[in-house]
Amino acid sequence: MRIHFIGETIKLIPFSVKKNYKKIRWRKFARLRNIIGHRYSNVNKNIIWDVIKALSELKVQVKEILGNEDKSVNVNK
């Protein structure tokens, strides 16, 4: 499942990056990953639907982060 993968990947993002982008609901995606990965019977269809609707916004935000991080790397060279 892609939602599981997204949650797993979010856990790998350094805290220093996450704290600079507080409007992203990092914990929500990470928690959902735990539910999907370990407690299948607790998966709530409404929560899944809310996450699916939030994915397009997350995509835009991640592209913004990547652009900003690339700029900061180039400035620090």
Secondary structure, DSSP 8 states (H G I E B T S, - for coil): -HHHHHHHHHHHS-HHHHHH-TTS-HHHHHHHHHHHHH-GGG--HHHHHHHHHHHHHHHHHHHHHHHHHHHHHHHT-
